[in-house]
Amino acid sequence: MERKRNRGRIGNPMKILALCTGNPERLPGKSYKTGIFKHAVNGAMMIDAEGLVGDAICNRKHHGGIDQAVYVEGSLTLDWWSGELGRPYEPGTFGENMVISDLDNRDVSVGDRFISGDLILEATSCRIPCATFAARMNDPKFAKRYTAAARPGIYCRVIKAGVAEAGMLVAHRPFSGVKVTMSELMETFGRRLPEPDRARYLAAPIHYKLRAMLESQY
């Protein structure tokens, strides 16, 4: 099973399939604005420590910031969702900033790096679905559905800023230390971890908010 999942990574060079940005928009029935409505852009985009320049981030308490500057989805995961949703998947539907070809989100761990040209991204945490996401998908149960699928999207910090555009090659460099996968992060989110798992999480370059939560457990 693992061999099948990783075949795309080994056999084909990864590429940026889409870069997506959004503007502040209101969800139907909501009073607040959100930047979750992303659309693929043409041409090159500057990506700095805060993410894609010009992308809307409306709720900075829960979104954006240095440790979740760029939200990545893998094409293999989105292909799976296309089958689940019963329709073609349009880049940006989940609010992602970047789609990478031949990538399964389940194969990504904290500390993994994605390198494209001068740009270097480092995975820090997984996407935890919220009510805004469910409203965006027009399905009040979608947050539970997304959690049950165990294929969460990937938040990244920007190690080195750079210009990126669709079609650029991407190198996926796995973290050399202990592994904490995106699926595992979703499964254990908000739980008190056994000490060995807590130590393993803290040994990885995890999102600073998660690190603070883990450090406060003892």
Protein Blocks (a to p, Z undefined) as FASTA:
>chain_A
ZZmmmmmmmmpccddfbdcdddddddehiabdcfkbccddedjddddfkopehiacfblm
lggcjklmbccddfklmmmmmmmnopacdehklopabdcehiafklpcehiacdehjbcc
ddfbdcdddfklmmmnopaklmmmmmmnopaccddddfbgcdddehiacdddddfbdcdd
fklmmmmgoiacdfklmmmmmmpccdfklmmmmmmmZZ
